[in-house]
Amino acid sequence: MPELPEVEVVRSGIEPAATGAVIVAVEVFEERSLRRHDPESGSFARLLEGQRILGAVRRGKFLWLPLESGRALVIHLGMSGQVLLRAPGSDADRMLRVRLHLDHPRLGELWLHFVDQRIFGSMAVDTMQPTRDGLAAGESGAASGDWSSLIPSQVAHIARDPIDPAFSAEAFLGALARKKTGVKRALLDQTLISGIGNIYADEALFAARLHFDQPADSLSRGRARLLLDSVCVILGRALAEGGTSFDAQYVNVNGESGYFSHSLVAYGQQGKPCPRCGTLLVRQQFMNRSSHLCPRCQRLR
């Protein structure tokens, strides 16, 4: 599933092409991609057509485009969703679910494609509400306005992510110290800290030498701080390399893959020697997925 770096790569790619553009027309090819849209609020297409896009914002794994109407187009990539920019008249992408026809004041006509193989992703027009702290709702690049401190109702329960300027490290560390679950489960809790999925959780736990089942409330303040620092460093590196692409499902708005998969030291590396101690890395069952770790460096204590 795309995590924070992959979604941020998409957001930063959409921003210059979408900001200021008017949605001229909407084509829906797969109604299941609108399952998070509330039809009682109005027709998906009618709520979008004629609207000017004010920016592109992300919190955690959620992306939204604020509209002049005061609503927002919320995009969740799910397992395999892609947002691609195309020239008008270009061949339709395989698994195309929704197409927005945009008219940009500088770039002219553009098509924005929502492509999704597994149809776990979605698009929805949602109402906006003020953020709890009154600060900017998420990462929005250079764009800002009255909408900056508004957040879609579908995203309001999602915690801030660790690269958000308004993220509070102290608040997170305090909440983590009260968690009685395993530390990896805590990292994946999007109401505690957002944007982290299985890949970057494994990488951060490896860097901090922590077992995925280590109780969160057993961590010293120093070890918890090391874990948070590791998360931030790894997310930053992944962003710089365009995210993690294992196959053609994970691409930016131009269809290009990221390269962080070549830098992974734990996730998917089972059977290879640990770069610290030489012990073979292992994969172990975790919830309905897997965890990757060094059985020597990351002992359960």
N, C-alpha and C positions, 0 to 999 in steps of 0.2 A: 504494500500500500504506500502511495506517495506520502512522505513525511514533510516536515517544515521546509527543508532545503528545496525539495522538488516543487512544492507549491509556491515558494517565494520566487523561484526561477520563472514560473508561469506568470505570477503577478507582475514582476518587473518587466516581463516581455509584453504583457497586455497593456500596461499603463500608458506608454506613449501613443499607442494606436487607438486605445479606447477613450482616453480622457478628452472630453470635448466633442466626441462623436455623437451623432444622433442615430438611434435605432430606427431605420426606415421600414424594415419588414422582419418578420420572424417566421421561420419554417420549422415545424416540429415533425420529425420522422418517427419518433418512438415515444409514446405517451408515458411509458414506464420511467423515462428519464425525468419526468415531472412529478414523481410520486410525493416529493416533499413540498410541492406547491399546493396551497390551499385553494381549491377552485371557488370556494364561497367568497374569497376576496376579489374575485374577478378572473377573467380569462387571462392566461399566461401571456398570450400574444398581445392582447389589447392593453395590458398593463405596461408593456414594453414599447410598443410601436409609438413613435413620435417623441420618445423620451431622450434627453441628452444625458450621457454618462459623465459623471463629475470626477471620477477617479477610479483607482483599483486598490483595494485594501485587503490585508490578510491578517488573521489571527490564528496561530496554530496551523491546522491543516485546512481551515476554511478560507475561502476567497469570496469577496463580494464587490460589486460595482454599484456605488451610490448613484441614484437617479434624481433628476430635477423634481420629480413628484414627491420626494421625501421617502420613497421606498428604496429597496436595493435588490439587485439580481444576485442571489447567493449561489455560489458554485461549490460543490463538493466533488472531488475527483474519485472518491471511492477507491476501488482496487485498481482500476485500469483507465480512469478517465483522462482525457487530454483536451486542452484548449489550444486550437491551432488558428493562425491567421492565414487567410488565403486571398488571392486576387480574384475578383469577380469573374465568373466563367470558367474557373479552374475545375478540374475533375473532382468529383465528390470523394472525400476520404472514405475508406472502408469503415463500417460501423458508425457512420455519421448519424447522430441522434437529434441534434438541434443546430440550426444555422441562423445567425443574426446577420442581417444586412446593415452595415454601418456606413454612414457618410461623415467623414472626418473633414474639418475645415482646412486642414493643410495636406492631408494624405489622400483625400478623395474617398472613393468607394472601397470598402473592404468587406470581406466575409469573415465572421468569427464562427468557427466550427467547434461544437462540443461532440467529441468522439469517445465512445465508451464500449469496449468489447463485452464486458461482463454485466453492464448496466447496474452496477452497485453505486455509481456516482449519480449526481442529480443537479438540476437547476430549479430555482424557485424564486418568485418575486415575493419579498417579505417586507413587513413593516419594520421600522427602526425605532429604537428607544435609547435614552441616554445611558452611557456607561456608568457603572456604580461609583467610580472614583472621579468622574467628570473629565478624565483625561482622554487623549486620542485613543480610538478604539483598537487600533492595530497599525501595522506597517503600511504606509501609504506612499512611500517615496517622497517626491517633492510636492505632490498635490496636497492641498488642505482647503478647509472651508468650514462653514457652519455644520456640515455633516461629519466632520472629523471625530467628534466625540459621541457620535451615534453608532449603535451596533444593531445588526439584525436580530430579531427576537430568537431566531433559531440558533444564534451563535452566542447569545448573552451568557449562557451557563459555562462557556469555555474559558478556562483560565488564560492569563497572559502567558506568552511563550518567552523563553530565556533571552531572546535577542530583541525583544520589545523594549524600547527605552523606558517604558513605564513599569517594567517587570521589577518586583521587589524581591531581591535575593533573601533579605531577612525574613520576610513574610513566608516565602517558600520554605526556608530552612526550619522555621518554627513549625509550620504545618507538617513537614516531613518528620520531624522529631516526635510528633503525636501519632504517626501512622504505625499501626501494628501489623501491617501486611509486609510481604517481602519487598525489598527495595525496587526491584524491577516492576512489580505490579504498581508501585507508587509512581514510578516514572511514566508509566503508560496511562495513568489516571488523568484524563484531559481536564478534569475540574481542579486538579492540583497544579499541574504544569502542562502546557499544551505543545503540540508539534512533534513530540517524540514518539516514535514507533519502535518496532522490534529491532530494526537495523541499528539505529543510533543508540538505543538503550544498551544493546550488547557491546557496542564499541566504547561507550562511556564507562560501563561497568568494568570492562577489561582495563581501560586506562587507569581507573581508580582501584583496581585489584579487589573488586567486590563480587561476591557470589550473588546470583540473581535472587536467591531466597533469603539472603541476610535480612533479618527484621529491620525495617526502616528506623524504628525507635531505638535500636541498639547502636546506631552509628554515633560516634563522637562528633562534636561540632566540626572538628578539623577534617574528619573523613567525609562528612556530608558536604562541606565546602569544597573539598577536592573533587567530589563527584559532580557538583554543579559546575565547577570550573572546567572539568573534562567535557561535560555536555556542551558548554559554550564553545570550547575550542573545536570540538569535532563538528558541530553544526556550522561553524564559521569556515572550516576547511571544506566541508561538503558544498557549501554555497559557492565558494571560490572555484570549485571544480564542476559546477553546474548540476549538482545532485548526483544520485546513484541510479544508474541504468543497468539493469540486467538483461533487458530485451527491448524490443521496439515499443513497448507500452509506456515507457518512461522517457518522455521527450519534452523539450521546451516548445514555445509557440511556433517555432520554425521547423519543428520535427527533428531537432538535433538531440543526441543523447548526452547525458552527463558522464563524467569520468571518475567519480569518487569510488566506484566499485573496484577500481584498481588499487585504492588506498586502504581498503578494509583489512583490518588485522585480526578480527575475531569472527564477525558474522560470515557464515558460509565457509569458514576456513578449517572446519573439522578435519582431523587427520594430518594437518600440517604442524610443524614444530612451533611452539610458542616463541616469538621473537625475543622474549626476555630470558626464559629458562631452558628452552628446548623441549619441554614436555609437549606431547602431542595434544593439540586442542580437541575438544569433544563437543558434541551436540547432545543436549539433554531436553527431555520433554518439559514444556512450560505452558500451562493452561492448554489452549488448543493450537499451540505453535511450538517453536523450538527456541532454546537458548544456546549460545555458543560461548565457550569459555575455556580457560586454562585450569585444569583440576589442581594444579599446584599453586599458581599465583592467586587464584580466586577461591580459596577454601572457605567453606561455611564455618563461621566462628561463633 
